[in-house]
Amino acid sequence: MAENKENQKLLEVRDLHVSFFTPAGEVKAVGGISYDLNYGEVMGVVGESGSGKSVEAYSIIGLLQSPGKVIGGSITFEGEDVLNFTKEQMTAFRGNRVAMIFQNPMTCLNPVFTIGNQLVEALRAHDKSISKRDAEKRAMEMMELVGINNVEKRMKQYPHEFSGGMRQRVMIAMGLICHPQLLIADEPTTALDVTIQAQILELMKDIQKKTKMGIIFITHNLGVVADICDKVSVMYAGKMVEQGPVDDIFYRPAHPYTKGLLRSMPRVDAESYERLIPIEGTPVDMLNPPEGCPFAPRCEHCMKICLKKMPPYIEVGTNHRSACWLRVQEQLEHKEEKADE
Amino acid sequence: MSDKILLEIKDLRKYFPIKGVKGPGVQAVQDVSFAIKKGETLGLVGESGCGKTTLGRTILRLYEPTGGSIIYDGTPIYENPLGPDGKPLGKAKAVNMLPYRRKMQIIFQDPSASLDPRMTVGEIIGEAIDIHKLASSKKDRADMIKELLRKVGLNTEHANRYPHEFSGGQQQRVGIARALAVKPEFIVCDEPISALDVSIQSQVVNMLEDMQQELGLTYLFIAHDLSVVRHISNRIGVMYLGSLVELGESYELNRHPIHPYTKTLLSAVPIPDPEISRKRSRIVLEGDIPSPMNPPSGCRFHTRCPYATEKCSQEAPVFKEHEPGHWAACHLLDQ
């Protein structure tokens, strides 16, 4: 179904602002981000804790909790305005068309119901007409799809009888049971060991190929991003500082924060010892964010204007955008040179 | 790094008995032996539940060992060698740890959980100084605290603040200052950076390296992130289900892993490079880690090993030196 829709827009986010109104003051968790996601595309969202990457995803699926509020911008999913959905529309939208999997599968499964019970419930909540027997059959098919053996026995087991990796497989099965077009995966492998992480990543790549769904993959692990994503958004303090195709982000990073991140990580395939080059300073205090570019206080190339004004997003390559005054300056110089000629 | 051995463990074992269940209980650390030279960093990697943290804590006798021996700087601080039947011979000989606590310290994984929320940073660091009576006067004590804070990159005014006022990276710096307060020689770093943001991790790694240079420290660096361990360690030990399966010089171990488990572990680490990711083939292990309460017979890895043979399920392989300085326990290497 999705094949003919390739290269068409599935999700469009424009100038999204999300704030949390806390007793200590307003926290601008997401401060104006925009992006597109096409059918069948896998987008990675990277950033530190508190950079707003989860909040942004929660607002798409309508799971933002008080005191959090979307205060501006738009989210359009297949041409429909998500932010103006009624409660009923949202319930139908969530699960059916967009699903989400979370970091800690144990806290997402109900410990007192069997796995089978929960899978069937997820399906029947969205498809009232389906019979119990058909729902069970679908649930077993899904469990097989995510690589769980012995499904008949496993259906009758409780979450505590599953290991961490197996629980995450159940969560993926539950997310996919209504065939959503978009899956939001919020750090799905962070709580898992590397060998189990490898299993889950292979599984997600495999299922993505089969179902051609779009995925928003939230993580702080750049290695995982390189492995699974087509394009990447880099977030810092609620701002999207850079986005582009995965190769551009890794081989031609435009923003000093992206460069710093890539440089600061030791690599398992490094040939010899090299001292790490860290990003100095501490993460932004979101209650008192700096004026101008949020990364400026930690940036080695910081200029006067960086401390005063947030740089605009500019194209630095095909589908590759970045918000940095350095790049703006470069492009201006480039234009001047051309004019001189 | 000198050639002098600072810490040696022989057949170190730690079981946690379970109430109401017969048998040895959770076999968390199974007869692990290695030696760390003065000034060296030995990395310890493995998946969660493999016993790396338990091993680190057992070495410091925060957990009392079940058997084996720990020799620190020539003196046995715990001794209960295993007999030929694999059981500890008799009653353990153990020393009073207080003087050794000054020499052996630990940095914990979760900085917010390991710092008392009701004590100021100055009190946290000062407590260690008081216990070991390291300060001659009040002024001396205050100077020491200030000096430690400076050393780990914090301001001296921070001494009057509480842990919750700091970010994760700063809290970990406090944890490090607390460990350094008693001027230790040996530090167990138990996942010191796993709880920190990527951009902060490298700051702390660099600081640990600087401290080692400056103070001649010896580290046992425990982590699950192979790339970080490889970066900071001289040698790496790989653990699986309580046993040490491979030990070697860190770059050598990464280039030529010889144990099948190390190979899988290395191939599972995601590399932040799309080109390499696309080309690379991964060894994906089937199944999950078995329970340490009831570990598999023979080689503990045989249930998940792609090369396992009949012999692997019956006989435990011996941990021995296959190439100079490169140890492993695998039947395949004996053929």
HADDOCK unambig.tbl for C-alpha pairs under 7 A between the chains (distance, minus, plus):
assign (segid A and resid 48 and name CA) (segid B and resid 197 and name CA) 5.82 0.50 0.50
assign (segid A and resid 49 and name CA) (segid B and resid 197 and name CA) 6.82 0.50 0.50
assign (segid A and resid 193 and name CA) (segid B and resid 47 and name CA) 5.73 0.50 0.50
assign (segid A and resid 193 and name CA) (segid B and resid 48 and name CA) 6.67 0.50 0.50
assign (segid A and resid 194 and name CA) (segid B and resid 268 and name CA) 5.85 0.50 0.50
assign (segid A and resid 194 and name CA) (segid B and resid 269 and name CA) 6.16 0.50 0.50
assign (segid A and resid 195 and name CA) (segid B and resid 265 and name CA) 6.25 0.50 0.50
assign (segid A and resid 195 and name CA) (segid B and resid 268 and name CA) 5.46 0.50 0.50
assign (segid A and resid 195 and name CA) (segid B and resid 284 and name CA) 6.90 0.50 0.50
assign (segid A and resid 195 and name CA) (segid B and resid 285 and name CA) 6.69 0.50 0.50
assign (segid A and resid 198 and name CA) (segid B and resid 268 and name CA) 5.52 0.50 0.50
assign (segid A and resid 198 and name CA) (segid B and resid 284 and name CA) 6.59 0.50 0.50
assign (segid A and resid 199 and name CA) (segid B and resid 284 and name CA) 6.13 0.50 0.50
assign (segid A and resid 222 and name CA) (segid B and resid 272 and name CA) 5.28 0.50 0.50
assign (segid A and resid 223 and name CA) (segid B and resid 270 and name CA) 4.45 0.50 0.50
assign (segid A and resid 223 and name CA) (segid B and resid 271 and name CA) 4.53 0.50 0.50
assign (segid A and resid 223 and name CA) (segid B and resid 272 and name CA) 3.78 0.50 0.50
assign (segid A and resid 223 and name CA) (segid B and resid 273 and name CA) 6.93 0.50 0.50
assign (segid A and resid 224 and name CA) (segid B and resid 270 and name CA) 5.66 0.50 0.50
assign (segid A and resid 226 and name CA) (segid B and resid 272 and name CA) 5.40 0.50 0.50
assign (segid A and resid 226 and name CA) (segid B and resid 273 and name CA) 5.57 0.50 0.50
assign (segid A and resid 226 and name CA) (segid B and resid 274 and name CA) 4.41 0.50 0.50
assign (segid A and resid 226 and name CA) (segid B and resid 277 and name CA) 6.52 0.50 0.50
assign (segid A and resid 227 and name CA) (segid B and resid 270 and name CA) 6.87 0.50 0.50
assign (segid A and resid 227 and name CA) (segid B and resid 274 and name CA) 6.14 0.50 0.50
assign (segid A and resid 227 and name CA) (segid B and resid 277 and name CA) 5.34 0.50 0.50
assign (segid A and resid 247 and name CA) (segid B and resid 274 and name CA) 6.39 0.50 0.50
assign (segid A and resid 250 and name CA) (segid B and resid 273 and name CA) 6.57 0.50 0.50
assign (segid A and resid 261 and name CA) (segid B and resid 199 and name CA) 6.12 0.50 0.50
assign (segid A and resid 264 and name CA) (segid B and resid 199 and name CA) 6.76 0.50 0.50
assign (segid A and resid 264 and name CA) (segid B and resid 202 and name CA) 5.90 0.50 0.50
assign (segid A and resid 265 and name CA) (segid B and resid 202 and name CA) 6.86 0.50 0.50
assign (segid A and resid 266 and name CA) (segid B and resid 227 and name CA) 5.68 0.50 0.50
assign (segid A and resid 266 and name CA) (segid B and resid 228 and name CA) 5.88 0.50 0.50
assign (segid A and resid 266 and name CA) (segid B and resid 231 and name CA) 6.35 0.50 0.50
assign (segid A and resid 267 and name CA) (segid B and resid 227 and name CA) 5.29 0.50 0.50
assign (segid A and resid 267 and name CA) (segid B and resid 271 and name CA) 6.84 0.50 0.50
assign (segid A and resid 268 and name CA) (segid B and resid 226 and name CA) 6.68 0.50 0.50
assign (segid A and resid 268 and name CA) (segid B and resid 227 and name CA) 4.27 0.50 0.50
assign (segid A and resid 273 and name CA) (segid B and resid 231 and name CA) 6.48 0.50 0.50
assign (segid A and resid 276 and name CA) (segid B and resid 202 and name CA) 6.19 0.50 0.50
assign (segid A and resid 276 and name CA) (segid B and resid 206 and name CA) 6.78 0.50 0.50
assign (segid A and resid 278 and name CA) (segid B and resid 199 and name CA) 6.40 0.50 0.50
assign (segid A and resid 278 and name CA) (segid B and resid 202 and name CA) 5.06 0.50 0.50
assign (segid A and resid 278 and name CA) (segid B and resid 203 and name CA) 5.33 0.50 0.50
assign (segid A and resid 279 and name CA) (segid B and resid 199 and name CA) 5.64 0.50 0.50
